Amino acid sequence: MRTLVLLSSVAILSTLAVKCKYDGKDLENNEVITVQNAFRIKCLTEDNGSWKTEIIGCVTPDGTEINAGEKKEVGDKVHECVKSESGQVSLKESKGRTAACPGGQKHGEQWQEKSFKFRCGDGGVVKFEACVGQDGSVIPAGETGKIGGFDVKCEQHANGTITMQAANDPKSYDCTAKDGSSKKNGEEYVEGNFVRKCGDYGQGKIIGCHAENVGNTIGINQNVTSGDIVYSCTKDGSNYSFKTYSLKAN
């Protein structure tokens, strides 16, 4: 906020032709001039020879006149001409309703940063609008919605921090096996030649391989020999494979 200040002149008694004097200049009764490119000064004379100059208003940088005690919105700024009881007048400038936001976004403009949507609100204030999932799902601020099948809460906290997190305990979700059965968090189960463990948010993660002739789970990137067969469980990047090799000579 920018503020310019000016004090009114006190009344003076004169025995000559009644004129006001301001900064070395003679002013006629009711004559108004602009000083400091910001204030409007008016000359007031009396029949008894006294005179005074009074600040009656302000002038904005673009030339808009504002009466003392009033305010006007000019473009994207609000200008207020404030006059105190002592006669001090100040021109205050603040952001108007249509002011741009700090990032240069125009009033009413929406944009997205990572997983969050914002809007440039009144006075150039950034308003948090919504959370956005990787699948494009949108959850309005302060509400709970589904992203990837999970209940997610989109929230802006009192300190300004924005979070998008599971509305429920991550361990409260069941996993669904290929045969349609439900598995509890931490439960291990077999799907074909792979062993999965039900993790947070109902995600079944492969933890090893399964072979009928091997009693225990075969760990990732491990080989187990049973009889004349080698069972190999490997992971390459995000791909898992289970293979068997015979030790018998051809």
C-alpha positions, 0 to 999 in steps of 0.5 A: 500500500502506498500513502502520500500525506499533506497538511492543510494550511492555517487561516491568516489575517491580511489587510491587503486584497484578500487572496490566499498564498500557497507555496509563493503563489497567489490564489483567488477565492474558491480557486482550486489547484493540484499540488504534489500531483496528488492533492487538491487545494482550495482557497477560501477568503473572508470579508474580514480579510482572513483566508485559508487553504483547505485540502478538499481532495486527492488526485490519483496518478492517472488524474482521477479526482477523489473528494476527501473521505471518499474512495474510488476503484481505478483500474486494478487499484483502489485509491482512498483520500483520507482526512483526519480530524487534524486536517491531515490528508493522505492518499492511500493506494491498495489492490482493487477487486480486479488486480492480478495475482502475484504470479501475473494471473489475471482476475478470475483466471484458473491454473494448475500447479502439480496436483492442485488448481487455483484461481485468481480471486478479488484483490489479487488473492490466490484462491485454492480451488481443488485437488486433481488426481493423476487420472484427471479426477477433481475434488473441490477444496474441503471435500472428499472424493474418489481417486483411483477408487480410493476416498481422498480428502482435499484440504487447505489447512489454517497455515495455508498448507494443502494436502490430498490424502486418504480419507480413511486409514491406509490399512483399512482397505482390503485387497481383491485377489484375481479369484474375487476373494478379499484379503486383509492388510498384511495377509499373503496369498497365492496367484498363479506362480506368484505370492502377494501381500496385501499392503496399504490402500488395498494394493497387493504387492508381489513378494515372491514366487510359489512352486507346488514342490517348494514348501516356502515362498521363493524370494525375489531374485532367488533360486531354490532347488528341489530334487533335480529342478531349479525354481527361479524367481526374478524381478527386472525393473517392474517385471516379475518372472518365474522359471524352472530349470532341469538339472538332468543331463539331456 
